[in-house]
Structure formats: structure tokens, C-alpha cells
Amino acid sequence: MADEGREPLFDAVFEGTVIEWRGPAPYLFVPLPDELMGELRHAARLASYGWGVVPVSAEVDGAPFTSSLFPRAGGYLLPVKVSVQKTTGVGIGSRVTVRITVLG
């Protein structure tokens, strides 16, 4: 998923379960697996634009979008945009295939 000739700092495919986290408003997220944290944290140091948020290109069940990973409880959450939820039919508790790419 390289973008505009930039090399990926991190690229992973994994399965996860969609959860709801109520911050200022209810949102759906996919938590990233613990086994990805070491390599992802290294890429995050280079790509984060502040507050630990990491911009990514992502796919959830084949639907591509751009977003940012949110740091939460020592890990990261990938927000699942409403347009992706509608396109794929995913909701709370859905098991999904996710691909994320952090670009340098």
C-alpha cells in the first residue's frame, strides 16, 4: 500500500474484533494485536504527528481508507470510519481482516 513513492515504515495484516470505545462520541475501533507493538512503536516514533497518533493507510475487509491509529492502554486502536462500516457491514463484535501501512 505504498503512497506517492514513500516507503512503508510498517505494514501488517491481522484479524481483529471490532469494539466500541466511548470517548467524546461513540466510535468503532479494531485493537491492534500485542505482537505488532514492538515494530509499530518504532515506526510510530518516525511517523507520529503528535500526541502519539500515527497516520496510516488501512483496509478493513478489503475497504481502503486513510486514518490515524490512536494510542490506548499501551496499544493502538484503528478507528473504523462510518463509510467503511456501511460498505462492509461490520459492527461491534465483527471479526475483520485488517491491513495497515505506516508511511515514512
Sine and cosine of phi, psi and omega as CSV:
sin_phi,cos_phi,sin_psi,cos_psi,sin_omega,cos_omega
0.00,0.00,0.60,0.80,-0.01,-1.00
-0.87,0.49,0.51,-0.86,-0.08,-1.00
-0.79,-0.61,0.81,-0.58,0.08,-1.00
0.78,0.63,0.61,0.79,0.07,-1.00
0.98,0.21,0.01,1.00,0.02,-1.00
-0.98,0.20,0.62,-0.79,0.01,-1.00
-0.99,0.15,0.64,-0.77,0.06,-1.00
-0.94,0.35,0.70,-0.71,0.13,-0.99
-1.00,0.08,-0.42,0.91,-0.07,-1.00
-0.35,-0.94,0.69,-0.73,0.04,-1.00
-0.55,-0.83,0.80,-0.59,-0.03,-1.00
-0.54,-0.84,0.50,-0.86,0.13,-0.99
-0.84,-0.54,0.73,-0.69,-0.01,-1.00
-0.43,-0.90,0.23,-0.97,0.11,-0.99
-0.96,-0.28,0.61,-0.80,0.00,-1.00
-0.50,-0.86,0.14,-0.99,0.01,-1.00
-0.93,-0.38,0.75,-0.66,0.00,-1.00
-0.95,0.32,0.76,-0.65,0.03,-1.00
-0.84,-0.54,0.27,-0.96,0.12,-0.99
-0.96,-0.29,0.68,-0.73,0.13,-0.99
-0.76,-0.65,0.84,-0.54,-0.02,-1.00
-1.00,-0.05,0.97,-0.24,0.14,-0.99
-0.98,-0.17,-0.80,-0.60,0.07,-1.00
-0.90,0.44,-0.44,0.90,0.05,-1.00
-0.51,-0.86,0.39,-0.92,0.02,-1.00
-0.94,0.34,0.74,-0.67,0.03,-1.00
-0.70,-0.71,0.41,-0.91,0.08,-1.00
-0.97,-0.24,0.66,-0.75,-0.06,-1.00
-0.67,-0.74,0.34,-0.94,0.20,-0.98
-0.88,-0.47,0.88,-0.48,0.06,-1.00
-0.94,0.34,0.65,-0.76,0.06,-1.00
-0.99,0.16,0.62,-0.79,-0.02,-1.00
-0.91,0.41,0.56,-0.83,0.00,-1.00
-0.82,0.57,-0.57,0.82,-0.07,-1.00
-0.92,0.39,-0.21,0.98,0.04,-1.00
-1.00,-0.06,-0.16,0.99,-0.18,-0.98
-0.90,0.45,-0.64,0.77,-0.04,-1.00
-0.86,0.51,-0.82,0.58,-0.02,-1.00
-0.92,0.39,-0.61,0.79,0.00,-1.00
-0.92,0.39,-0.66,0.75,0.01,-1.00
-0.88,0.47,-0.60,0.80,0.06,-1.00
-0.88,0.47,-0.74,0.67,0.02,-1.00
-0.90,0.43,-0.61,0.79,-0.03,-1.00
-0.88,0.47,-0.58,0.81,0.02,-1.00
-0.87,0.49,-0.53,0.85,-0.03,-1.00
-1.00,0.02,-0.47,0.88,-0.15,-0.99
-0.96,-0.29,-0.32,0.95,-0.10,-1.00
-0.88,0.47,0.64,-0.77,0.04,-1.00
-0.96,-0.26,0.30,0.95,0.06,-1.00
0.81,-0.59,0.44,-0.90,0.03,-1.00
0.85,0.53,0.29,0.96,0.00,-1.00
0.98,0.19,0.04,1.00,0.00,-1.00
-0.97,0.23,0.69,-0.72,-0.09,-1.00
-0.85,-0.53,0.88,-0.47,0.02,-1.00
-0.94,0.34,0.65,-0.76,-0.02,-1.00
-0.62,-0.78,0.42,-0.91,0.33,-0.94
-0.99,-0.10,0.67,-0.74,-0.09,-1.00
-0.64,-0.77,0.32,-0.95,0.18,-0.98
-0.67,-0.74,0.68,-0.73,0.15,-0.99
-0.84,-0.54,0.88,-0.47,-0.06,-1.00
0.75,0.67,0.67,0.75,0.09,-1.00
1.00,0.06,-0.10,0.99,0.01,-1.00
-1.00,-0.02,0.92,-0.40,-0.06,-1.00
-0.99,0.14,0.52,-0.85,0.08,-1.00
-0.26,-0.97,0.22,-0.98,0.13,-0.99
-0.94,-0.35,0.51,-0.86,-0.04,-1.00
-0.29,-0.96,-0.25,-0.97,0.10,-0.99
-0.65,-0.76,0.66,-0.75,0.08,-1.00
-0.96,0.26,0.66,-0.75,0.03,-1.00
-0.97,-0.25,0.77,-0.64,0.09,-1.00
-0.94,0.34,0.67,-0.74,-0.01,-1.00
-0.36,-0.93,0.85,-0.52,0.10,-0.99
0.80,0.60,0.69,0.72,0.05,-1.00
0.99,0.14,0.00,1.00,0.02,-1.00
-0.75,-0.66,-0.40,-0.91,0.02,-1.00
-0.71,-0.71,0.51,-0.86,0.10,-1.00
-0.89,-0.46,0.69,-0.73,0.11,-0.99
-0.99,-0.15,0.90,-0.44,0.07,-1.00
-0.93,0.37,0.65,-0.76,0.05,-1.00
-0.97,-0.25,0.94,-0.33,-0.06,-1.00
-0.86,0.50,0.50,-0.87,0.01,-1.00
-0.85,0.53,-0.64,0.77,0.01,-1.00
-0.89,0.46,-0.59,0.81,0.04,-1.00
-0.94,0.33,-0.64,0.77,0.04,-1.00
-0.86,0.51,-0.69,0.72,-0.02,-1.00
-0.93,0.36,-0.67,0.75,-0.02,-1.00
-0.90,0.43,-0.66,0.75,-0.11,-0.99
-0.99,-0.11,-0.31,0.95,-0.05,-1.00
0.98,0.21,0.25,0.97,-0.01,-1.00
-0.99,0.17,0.48,-0.88,0.03,-1.00
-0.50,-0.87,-0.13,-0.99,0.00,-1.00
-0.83,0.56,0.78,-0.63,0.02,-1.00
1.00,-0.01,-0.17,0.99,0.02,-1.00
-0.91,0.42,0.65,-0.76,0.12,-0.99
-1.00,-0.05,0.83,-0.56,-0.11,-0.99
-0.77,-0.63,0.37,-0.93,0.15,-0.99
-0.99,-0.17,0.78,-0.63,-0.10,-1.00
-0.84,-0.54,0.65,-0.76,0.19,-0.98
-0.81,-0.58,0.76,-0.65,0.09,-1.00
-0.79,-0.61,0.59,-0.81,0.05,-1.00
-0.73,-0.68,0.81,-0.58,0.11,-0.99
-0.99,-0.17,0.84,-0.55,-0.04,-1.00
-0.98,-0.18,0.58,-0.81,0.01,-1.00
-1.00,0.05,0.00,0.00,0.00,0.00
